[in-house]
Amino acid sequence: MRVIEYKCPNCGSGMVFDSKTGMLACHSCGKEDNIENIPDPLTGSTFSEDEAKEYQCASCGAAIVTEAETTATICSFCGSGVVLGDRLTGKLAPAQVIPFSIGKVEAEAAFRKWCRNGLLTPSGFMTADRIKSMTGIYVPFWLYELNNRIEVSAHATRVRTYTQGDYHYTETQHFEVYRDIVLNYTKLPIDASEKMNDELMDKLEPFPYDQLKSFKTPYLAGFNAEKYNYDDQQLFPRAKDKIRDYMEAYIRSTMEGYTTVTYANKQIDTKLQRADYVLLPVWMVHYDYNKLDHAFAMNGQTGKVVGKPPISKAKVAGWFTGIFSVSFLSLKLISWAMGGGLW
């Protein structure tokens, strides 16, 4: 078992990744180091992939008990950020990472602002003063590159109506349509953590993939991180399902201009070109409102917040009442304008 911790060479305090500067920083003395210039301690190392769950903090010696999926955490005794090296090697080693660009203070402020914008949320929720926890987590994703070969045969019609003299005519043209399409999708993200809600993770997209960097352990210092529960082959069916609607829409777009289109045959062959294991930044927010725990997620790069806030029944009733009142008044005015009086 190996615990990796970055100590400040000036004062000995633990160093963590600073989302503002993108540097490994010491919050005690202010020293900053460029991560790209720091040798990664995992380079050339090999570890067993056992499921050991207890580690020892290098700073205070306290036992760090984690779940089997955890790859980075924070010591609950001294607050040091630690990376569990034996869970980040071999097939468990990420290829790339998108670092956090939003720190915890900025994330809390963005979440409070998001809560205040809810038109139908209860007033008590909008104050955003019941945040139970806000945790920065590097979530494991697979980024897929998929090649799709699509063959479609269809019968289409184009209908035209016109009048000539005293007669109305309907002209129907029939067409046999064939399409041979190649569609490639790159950087299709599928979260690989069993803990994470798939719907929340999907809604966090898009991530700025131009910010992808080669994986180095210092990016994890001061944050939590998870290793994948499902490999790329296990999630391949979900990746195909995710692009299905996009492919259907594209097929329809190639057959515009017809009145009707009836598919006679449609074959889609999807091949996995490659899948890269990456870590993407997510702030998980747990909010206590009305004795219930509400979970939200925030994109650690863009600040996008997703989740289902509670709905105020009183505000919904007021909203419908307002709509009904405006509609009723509009009908009265129309009736008056047409000489029907104001009832």
Phi, psi and omega in degrees: 000141181221126176254126180255125177224140182259114181262140177290126180291344180275311187239353178085000179284161178288137178259146181227164177286129180261114184292336180286314185264341185074017183249162169276119191235148172258119182279355179273311183247352176090002180294141178230141178233140176286120184299325182296340180263001181264123177298133180279124183294347180272349182298124179078002181264151174229140180227157173287154183255043178287172184256041178302137187243000180236128179234173180238128180295131181287342182272309186246353178082001182289151177286132177252109180260124184230166170283162186297335184274349186287134177243341176212144182205186179234130179297124183286349181267314184245352178082007180288141175277126182234147178244131182268094192299326184287356178254013182229026182236170180061225181288350178268000181279121177294149176278320184216168180212143168257112182291158173296139171246353180244120179280176185296319180297314179294324180295318178297318180296319180293322179293319178298319178296319179297319179298323182289343183272359182286114183289329185245011179275152180299148181301323180296328178287324185294341178289339177053042181252014180237039177288117180279319181201151174221112188240128175275119184233132168274110184268135179286131176229155164255131174258113186264147166242115186241137175251127183239125174253121186237128174238127183228131171242136183211156172254126183236154176231153173230117188252133178230132176245142179204164181244135177222110185067230180268010186243144174253130184244146171238119181251124181242121176258142182246140183224143169259120188248137177226134178230133175239107192238141171241122178237128177245134176242131178238151179053048174274115186271134172228121182287142187247016180261132179292330184287326189282142176287120185299322182295317178297315182296322178296321183286345179287344181294156003269153170266149180281094186289348174288350178266004178298135178232153175301138187294132170220141185298331180301335179297335183273345185298122180095357179236169171267155177210152180237153171260161187290147173263336183235135179276178187295328179289323179294328182264359180302317177301323178292324177298319179294320178296326184294328182264359185300313181296323179295320180292320178299318180295321180293318178301314179298324182294336179277355182238029178287156179100352177261152178284316176225150175223124178239118182289131173264327180202137178215122180234129179237119179247110182254126180242140178277111179279314177193161176216125181253135178274118184228162175246128182241144189276127181222130170267122176260127184243128174246124189239127180264112177223128178056040177065019177236144179268123178249128182257133177228159178230145178232133175295120185288356176251317186260341182084004179295131181250136177228153181146170182251103178286159176295155181249135178275118179297323180296318180292321178297315179298319179296322180296313180294323178298317179297316178298316181296319181297316179296318180295318181296318179295320180298318179296321177299314181296321178296316179298319179296318181296332181268007176089014182267003181079179181257018179064000000 
